[in-house]
Amino acid sequence: MNVSVILFTADLRLHDHPPLRAALDGSRQVVPLFVRDPAVDRAGFAAPNRLAFLADCLRDLDTGLRERGGRLVVRSGDVVEQVLKVVAEADADEVHLAADVSAHARHRETRLRRVLEEQGVRLHVHDTVTTAVPPGALSPAASDHFAVFTPYFRQWSREPIRDTLAAPRAVPVPDGVGSEPLPSRTAVTGLSDGLAPGGEQAGRSRLTAWLRDGITAYEDRHDDLAGDATSRLSPHLHFGTLSPVELVNRARRAGGGAGAEAFVRQLAWRDFHRQVLAARPEAASVDYRTRNDRWRSVPDEVEAWREGRTGYPVVDAAMRQLRHEGWMHNRGRLLTASFLTKTLYVDWRVGARHFLDLLVDGDVANNQLNWQWMAGTGTDSRPNRVLNPVTQAKRYDPDGTYVRRWVPELAHVEGPGVHEPWKLRGLDRAATDYPEPIVELSEGRARFLRGRGMAV
Ligand SMILES: Cc1cc2nc3c(=O)[nH]c(=O)nc-3n(C[C@H](O)[C@H](O)[C@H](O)COP(=O)(O)OP(=O)(O)OC[C@H]3O[C@@H](n4cnc5c(N)ncnc54)[C@H](O)[C@@H]3O)c2cc1C
């Protein structure tokens, strides 16, 4: 019988999996392979929260495969060398892989193609596994990619989305291809206490609950910091335990409505950043549009920001949520990124690195390009806007519940007064060792605008 190797990467699922479907439709045996490549660790992407979530995902994928008569093969080492070894051991004549956009992913694909061709083995690279619309499928008249979201979204919305594929009933795996033991979450140290569980099963349960209970109110509630009313599906999209195609199809089937539309729009943002990164891989580390910034080097202020001790409660609450859960609400990401890059005028790469060290959904395209967007070096058409954390707090955490949840030093302060502790009097003030603000907001704003050559 002919054998295909399926190289799993950021697509750790059995539902809606075009590579698996393509191989099984040809009545082939398959070797489901995952390679732990030290090159990924060396590039700084092996953060404990993501390693633990990954361990859950691999275990769950193995369980799902075993229920279908198969199993997962895990190997460590250079991905290309390991694929070649497994191809030889299984006597495979083709390899399937999901298309992806990072420089690492594209380099992997190029190397694989070259060495497999030399061996007479076909490489099949599948679109619409890690995105709903392939990067490069849409482009404006005069460029290779969209640099502005709104026209991108207009075209994206008209693009046909393929049907969702069912999970296979059986996955026949040939004998004689050994696996290393699966990694385990308990072996990972330095995790966030509140880290969510990984794996396709966990992702599908969350998706079902989201479509039933959350999506309808998404448009109205997505910015409510305390309400926590977003899907929290980002880690599952990052590891591919859920498929973006399935999410778009199911959200649309959920009856449309403003909530479903707003949710689908966010999925389009994800595709948008991926098509930018596909066209400009260097944007992972270089300004997409330079503003000639002379960023400040202020280690003490950066440390206060990282630790959630800036003296601005909503900034500190969000930074502490990040450390505790390995996840942060989108509104928190926006205002903490604005605070670092604009109010403190610190290089976006410093903030992006810290986020990547902790975020379970930490993702080159979404993280680096959202940081660039907020720093005004990316695709934002209003690059010099500065978010005022007090105004943001009063709008998105109007009675202060989010701040009290994450900043225990202020848990005794009732109501919105918690957002401006420097105004507290008497016992409220005496009862807290919460720090004074590390910067005056108007001074920070003026410094940033001067740095950008703008009138203050
Ligand atoms: C500074 C900064 C850094 C970020 N870093 C990351 C990151 O590393 N990984 C990541 O997945 N997202 C990142 N985001 C985008 C966004 O904050 C998260 O995707 C979102 O908060 C995840 O929560 P959710 O799944 O509940 O989102 P929901 O609001 O339920 O949205 C559904 C999905 O849409 C996608 N999405 C939502 N907002 C965006 C956006 N602005 N850009 C791209 N895709 C989006 C995500 O895949 C998300 O899971 C970042 C945003 C900012 C401002």
The ligand as a Gaussian input file, in Angstrom:
#p B3LYP/6-31G(d) Opt

LIG

0 1
 C       -0.024000      44.215000      21.107000
 C       -0.874000      43.053000      20.637000
 C       -0.308000      41.767000      20.575000
 C       -1.084000      40.683000      20.132000
 N       -0.506000      39.443000      20.073000
 C       -1.224000      38.392000      19.596000
 C       -0.647000      37.099000      19.487000
 O        0.529000      36.883000      19.771000
 N       -1.442000      36.082000      19.049000
 C       -2.747000      36.286000      18.709000
 O       -3.414000      35.324000      18.331000
 N       -3.302000      37.500000      18.773000
 C       -2.601000      38.559000      19.210000
 N       -3.185000      39.791000      19.294000
 C       -4.541000      39.984000      18.744000
 C       -5.687000      39.825000      19.758000
 O       -5.428000      40.604000      20.901000
 C       -5.898000      38.367000      20.176000
 O       -6.002000      37.550000      19.034000
 C       -7.183000      38.217000      20.982000
 O       -7.152000      39.053000      22.116000
 C       -7.355000      36.768000      21.408000
 O       -8.478000      36.622000      22.207000
 P       -9.773000      35.886000      21.667000
 O       -9.418000      34.578000      21.072000
 O      -10.749000      35.881000      22.786000
 O      -10.222000      36.862000      20.525000
 P      -11.645000      37.121000      19.853000
 O      -11.972000      38.543000      20.099000
 O      -12.636000      36.101000      20.248000
 O      -11.323000      37.002000      18.283000
 C      -11.364000      35.750000      17.592000
 C      -10.061000      35.484000      16.912000
 O       -9.789000      36.485000      15.941000
 C       -8.379000      36.704000      15.865000
 N       -8.096000      38.105000      16.225000
 C       -8.771000      38.888000      17.082000
 N       -8.216000      40.120000      17.121000
 C       -7.168000      40.089000      16.282000
 C       -6.202000      41.037000      15.885000
 N       -6.172000      42.295000      16.336000
 N       -5.253000      40.646000      15.033000
 C       -5.238000      39.395000      14.528000
 N       -6.132000      38.462000      14.851000
 C       -7.082000      38.803000      15.722000
 C       -7.726000      35.794000      16.886000
 O       -7.280000      34.635000      16.227000
 C       -8.862000      35.503000      17.840000
 O       -8.726000      34.278000      18.523000
 C       -2.429000      40.897000      19.748000
 C       -2.973000      42.187000      19.829000
 C       -2.209000      43.247000      20.280000
 C       -2.824000      44.623000      20.321000

